[in-house]
Amino acid sequence: NYSYFPVLFANEEQLLRVVEALNAENIYPRRYFYPSINTFNRLFPYVSMPISEDIASRILCLPLYYTLAMADIDRIIDIILKTLQK
């Protein structure tokens, strides 16, 4: 249904730099499954899940919707690539 476009970064530092760069251009991605659900310990005790916690710290959902123009997609891609090259 084209409602999600998750991107997995090498580390959380990269993700945070990309979020900052996109936000500066009025583009608002969102963290995806963050924080890792196993860290919610009000109902159940915390259980270490290192893979889930690692992925949750590095995954970002980019804006994606039916009317998103190709020019906007290219702009998002350019911002991400420039940020990662720094």
C-alpha positions in Angstrom: 0.0 0.0 0.0 3.1 2.3 -0.2 2.6 3.5 3.3 6.1 2.8 4.6 9.6 3.2 3.2 12.0 2.0 6.0 15.8 2.6 5.6 18.3 0.9 7.7 21.5 2.9 8.4 24.9 1.6 9.5 24.5 3.2 12.9 22.3 5.5 15.0 24.7 8.5 14.5 24.1 8.3 10.7 20.4 8.1 11.2 20.4 11.1 13.5 22.4 13.2 11.1 20.0 12.3 8.3 17.0 13.2 10.4 18.5 16.6 11.3 19.3 17.3 7.6 15.9 16.3 6.4 14.2 18.3 9.2 16.2 21.4 8.2 14.5 21.1 4.8 11.0 20.6 6.3 11.0 16.9 5.6 9.9 14.8 8.5 10.7 11.1 8.6 10.0 9.1 11.7 11.7 6.5 13.7 10.4 3.1 13.0 9.6 0.7 15.9 11.6 3.0 18.2 12.4 2.3 20.9 12.5 -1.5 20.6 9.2 -2.8 22.1 11.0 -5.1 24.5 12.2 -2.0 26.4 8.6 -1.1 27.4 8.7 -2.7 30.9 5.5 -1.5 32.5 3.6 -4.7 31.8 6.5 -7.2 31.4 10.0 -7.2 32.7 12.8 -6.1 30.4 14.3 -8.9 28.3 17.5 -8.2 26.4 16.9 -8.5 22.6 20.1 -7.1 21.1 19.1 -7.6 17.5 15.8 -5.9 17.9 17.3 -3.1 19.9 20.1 -2.6 17.3 17.7 -2.4 14.4 15.3 -0.1 16.2 18.2 2.3 16.8 19.1 2.4 13.1 15.8 2.2 11.1 14.0 5.3 9.8 10.8 5.6 7.8 11.0 8.1 4.9 8.0 10.1 3.8 6.0 8.1 1.2 2.5 8.7 -0.1 0.6 8.3 -3.3 1.0 11.9 -4.5 4.7 12.3 -3.6 6.3 13.8 -6.7 9.4 12.3 -8.2 11.2 15.6 -7.8 10.5 15.4 -4.0 11.8 11.8 -4.0 15.0 12.9 -5.7 15.4 15.8 -3.2 15.1 13.4 -0.3 17.6 11.0 -1.8 20.0 13.9 -2.5 19.8 15.1 1.1 20.5 11.6 2.4 23.4 11.0 0.1 25.0 14.3 0.8 24.6 13.8 4.6 26.2 10.3 4.4 29.1 11.6 2.4 30.1 14.1 5.1 
